[in-house]
Amino acid sequence: MPSSAKTLFFILSAGITALAVGFMGWGMSTGWARTTMECTSGGSSFFNGTAMITLRLFGGILSRSFCPSFGQKDLDFQVVPKLIEMGSDVPVALHALVLCLLALCLLFSACSILISLYNAVSNPYETYMGPMGIYVCSSLSTFMSVVVLAIFAVNVNVTNMAEGLVESFSEGFEVGLRNKSSELLLGYYLVIPYTGLSLCAIVVIYFYEHAAYKQRREQQRPTEDAPKEIMMY
């Protein structure tokens, strides 16, 4: 059976990772970005309409006012199918990559939790089922979550995804768009505590290993410091 200190450290690591997964799950269920644009139709130079797109990971809402026709209307859509329908290769590829990386983050976090709990009740060898497994899984989760933050921000701010979505709902009207303004919402920022907590899980196990190594060295020191005459016997 592991010592009480080892059990405490590994349960703490599992709890921190579980909290990180909670933040990620919360983030994946809420909005990630909002983009607003001025709008006109029919080749006119008079921009009297607006379009606002609120994006979640799997769905979105397009709110239009005089864009391109009279009146105000809210439209719900599924993000990936709509991007595929638009034929927007780069935006759909980047969005699909974000979804895949988030799924892998959750998978590796689950592995980290299971390995932590296994170490809390047993003494496995120093293999992928020991601290090394936690280092690998939590490090991959941390790295991929940072990549998600970068890719999603690029997809929202740099590509023409938002303009393409508005034009796809233009109902045959010629639409002119300008002054695009994007802001990142709560769902996006909840990835940041996930990243920080995944790093904390690594730090907790590192402190345990450092303390365990120091204790082993202290236990070996009396033998190392003993006089050679005594060690001969």
Summary of the structure (lengths in Angstrom):
residues: 233
radius of gyration: 26.4
end to end distance: 33.7
largest distance: 100.9
contacts: 743
relative contact order: 0.20
helix: 62%
strand: 17%
